[in-house]
Each structure stands twice: as C-alpha cells, then as structure tokens.
Amino acid sequence: MERRLAAIVCADVAGYSRMMGSDEAGTHAAFKAHRAAIHPIILNHGGRVVKNTGDGFLLEFASIVGATEAAVAMQTLMAERNHHLPADRAMQFRLGIHMGDVIADEDEVFGDDVNIAVRMESVSSPGGFAISAKAYREASKHLTVPLTDAGNHRFKNIKDAIGVWTWTPEGAPALAPELREASALSQQYRTAIVGVLPFANLSDAQDEYFSDGLTEDLIHALSLQSFYRVLSRNSTFAFKGKNLSTRLIAREIDATYLIQGSVRRAGAKIRVTAELIAPETGEQLWTGRYDRDIGDLFAMQDEITTNLSAAIATEIVRAEASAPARLSTDVTAWDRFLKGLSHYYRQTKEDLAAAVDLFREAIKVDPKLSIAHAYLATIQIQSIQFGWVKGTREMWAEAMNLAETSVRLDPRSSFAFSILSWAHAMEGHYEAAMDAAKRAVALNPYDNGARGVLGICHFVIGEHREAIELFSMAAQRDNSDPRYQWATLNAFSHYLLRQYDATLSWAREQLYINPNHMQALAIRAAALAQLGRTAEADEAAGVLMSNYPTLNVDRHLRNFHWKRAEDVAHYRAGLLNAGVPLGKLTLVQSDVKRAAES
C-alpha cells in the first residue's frame, strides 16, 4: 500500500437505469462499444482504468492536465458518436475530475480525493465534466476550452465546501425529455442514492432464482419513486457472494442507503427478511420479516415486493427528513425542502405552519421543484381537514393549482398525480379525481398511497366497500406515512355503511397518533350518537368543541363534497344527535362564548 499524487476521473451515464429498463441488452451493448471507443484516448493521455462499474468507470492519471485533456477528448468523441442517434438512444457521460493524495492498494485507489472526484461527477452536466477548483487552478493555463465557474458546493461526507468549474461541448445532443428530467433530478435533488444488495438465499441452490428475482423486483419497485436515485442491478449484483462490509460496499458504489436481506424456504413456506441500513453509521433504520405460503409463486413475490417497497420508501423519506441540516451559506431549494419535510413529519399545527414557509421558500428558489408543490398542496388540504385553518375558496384554489403544477413539472410522479386526484376528490370533481388516481397507480403499481387515494375516489362517490378494501390494504402495508390518514378514512367509510363499532375502532387508532384530529373526533361523536350511547356521545362532542370552539355542522359540511346526498345527511344527523351545534347562532349561549366567537 502506498500514497501518491494522482488525478482522478469518475464517469457514469446520465439516465442509465431508465435506458436499461426500456432496452437492457441494447443499452449494455452500446455502453461497451462507447467504452471501447474512448479507451485509446485514456491510454494516449497517460491514464489507466482503475475499475469499471455497471454504468461508468474510474480512471487514474499521473497529470491533471492529461486527465482534463482526456476528458475533453472523450466528451468530444461521444458528442460525435451520439450526433446521428435518436434522442432516446443517445448515451452521454458525466465526468468528475479532481486531484490529490490517494492510497494505492494493488490496482485500486482510495481516499477522500477519490470521493471528491465522485462528487464532482454528480454535479456534471450530461456530455460535459465538472472539475474541482483545486484541479482547475493547476490545469487552467493548459486548457483550450472555456470553463464556467459554478460556485461552491457542499457534498455529503465532505467537510469543506468545494469550488466547482464545469464544461459542456458545443453541439452536444440533448437527452430525450424523460432522460433529461431524470438526469436533472438526480443531480440537483435526489441526494439519497439507494443500493439493493442481492438477497441471500439460505435454502437450496435451486431456490437461487427466487432470491435474485425478489431483489430485481425490489430494485424496479423502488426506482419508480421520484424522491431518490436507485442504483441499477449491475451496480449491486457485483457484490453477490462477497463477504464485504456494508460501509465498504456503500463507498464503492456511492450509496447513501443499502438494503439487504435473505430468503429461506421450508416446505411450502417462504420467509423473507430485509433491513434498511445507513452504511456510514451502521445504523439499522428499518427491519421487516414476511412469512408467506408459496401458493401462486409470482403473486406471493409481488405481494412481498409491494410490502417491502412501501415500507422502505417511507423510511428513506423519513431518514432524509431527519438528517442534520447542512452547514452551508449556499441555500438550495432541496435544502429548504428537506428542512420543511422534517417539520412536516412532526405533525403539529406549529410544525405544519413552519413546513409551509419552508416549502414556499424552496419553490421561490426553484419554481421547478415538483415535489415541493405536491407537499405544499398536501399541507393545504390537511390543515383544512385537521381544523387548523379555515377552508376558504382561495385556499382550495391554491391547493388545486399546486397539485396541477406538480404534475406538469413531473408527469412521471405517482405522488404528484395522487395529490391532484385528492384535490379533485375534495372539490367534488369525481371523474377528474378517478382519472388522476388511475394514472398514479399506473405510474407506480407499488405505491400504496396511490391505491389509497383511488380509495378516496370510491369513497366520495359512495362506493364504500371498495374504498374500505383499498384503505385497509394501504393501512396494513404502510400506516406511518403522514401524507395519508387511512385510519380516519376507514372510520368514515364504516360509518356510512352503518358499521359504527368499526368506526370507533378506526377513530381510536387515528387519535392515538393525533389526539386533536378534528375529523376523527367528529366521526367518533357521530358514531356514538348513532349507537345510542348518549352520555358518551355528549362527552365526545364536548371534547370536539373544546378543541374547536367555533366549529358548527353547517361550516364543517362545507368541506364535504360527497356525491350521495344521503351520505351527507347521515353524517349530519350523527353530528347533530351528538350535540354539535348546527350553525353559528347556536354557539352564542353566554357572554363568555359570545366573546370567544368575536
């Protein structure tokens, strides 16, 4: 093992995972051909290939000038090779360049300066390169192409801010729109990179196909989310059967989170265990176990994949939201969004107000940040439903506009379409709500939130049994996501089917999470009244009114645009029988209450 000064170039392909998804064999063949074409350039500039990865490579040069000139020559050649190709087949490399002291062990290189080169690649434009300010100072007087100062950047696990300079050749072909969107999102917003390691087969070798198939299905399911980047199969299956630490693997593939698990078969039963790990700290963020009868093998595998992806996706978002704030003077939209998300997960009135401000700041910094629009629309709707703000026409209009904007900015996001569907359903736009919900499910069949929102569409038109099936499925697979209130929705559906005991059970579950949830308190009071439990109904109505003293039935029902008039009448009767005031005038019983209402 030795130390030496070296220039490091890190490369990957923009939009590689999506290209592999549409044409795996063709994409792999094209990648190999491009890599072979640029190999002479690497050698001619005094470089060597340290290692090849699934969608890129790591190079070492003795000279930073040689590394930079090689990068220009490689990208110029790639621009020529892509020139006559359709946009969806153009393959563009992103290159990161840095120089510094590295540790050489056999044919590998390690060290912080290698990691910085990897970080440079993440901010490079497709078809160009990003170079650290340190390397740029050494190479600039020998460069024949102009570079752009991209300012200082803060990178994960790098203590100090790094100055960045960038270059993209003139005439480089544009990516296909869907690849360009994915690439831009991964560079600017998808700070979390997720690697799914091959699940270990703890049974006979003949069952290897199942553990490998489950791993591949999970990679696919997680990649349909728009919050983070998921590494391709080629990146993680290289570690199959190797006894390496998760920390070392994560550094090799630059993963923020790793998922690993095992499959054990005993007769007609399968046991699958999985865990989500933050490899830098070794912290186990989530663990799950699933025992299933084999039965229909594909149906069982699909069910396990759905359960795993639902639980893991939620925990990744939660982990990112709770990560320590970055110490940086460079405030980005994503920073603002993540800080707002941390407040949103606390689910208090004050925290939701803070989240609103931060999401608005994120949108101001970057109006194209789709996910900030979607979360802001979610908070608008929830704040009205929780009784924390008055539901005005202006608020509903803004929520709808935010949801529509989110879909327009990211038409591949199932979450964006789910929120649009929810907004339409709350406004009584039944067909538009159903169309958006079906689009969300089609975009990501593994998104339980999307299926639950489809249940909301059934609920508002009076198809309560279909709604209960979807709500219950969503609650069973993922009941910890604050974006959705499955327990309250289940309580309402059971109430409208006159299953009041079930209503009370679901309302109780929601109130465990949020003791002041207005709709859960209201439906509990109505159900108790319908059961003839007068004293308890009166007490429940008292708790509701003590939390929301200005509430009355007329005002409350203005936010309910159910299709069936009999459903509205049924709920109205329950509230009135519980003792909730009909209108504002019924609240004025004393000078004290009159003062409270003024």
Secondary structure, DSSP 4 states (H G I P E B T S, - for coil): -EEEEEEEEEEEETTHHHHHHH-HHHHHHHHHHHHHHHHHHHHHTTEEEEEEETTEEEEEES-HHHHHHHHHHHHHHHHHHHTTS-TTT---EEEEEEEEEEEEETTEEESHHHHHHHHHHHTPPTTSEEEEHHHHHHHGGG--S--EEEEEE--TT-SS-EEEEEE--TTPPPPPHHHHHHHHHHHHT---EEEEPPPEE-S-GGGHHHHHHHHHHHHHHHHT-SSSEE--HHHHHTTTT----HHHHHHHHT-SEEEEEEEEEETTEEEEEEEEEETTTTEEEEEEEEEEE-SSHHHHHHHHHHHHHHHHHHHHHHHHHHSPPP--S---HHHHHHHHHHHHTT--HHHHHHHHHHHHHHHHH-TT-HHHHHHHHHHHHHHHHTTSS---HHHHHHHHHHHHHHHHH-TT-HHHHHHHHHHHHHHT-HHHHHHHHHHHHHH-TT-HHHHHHHHHHHHHTT-HHHHHHHHHHHHHH----TT--HHHHHHHHHHHTT-HHHHHHHHHHHHHH-TT-HHHHHHHHHHHHHTT-HHHHHHHHHHHHHHSTT--HHHHHTT---S-HHHHHHHHHHHHHHT--SSGGGG--SHHHHHHH-
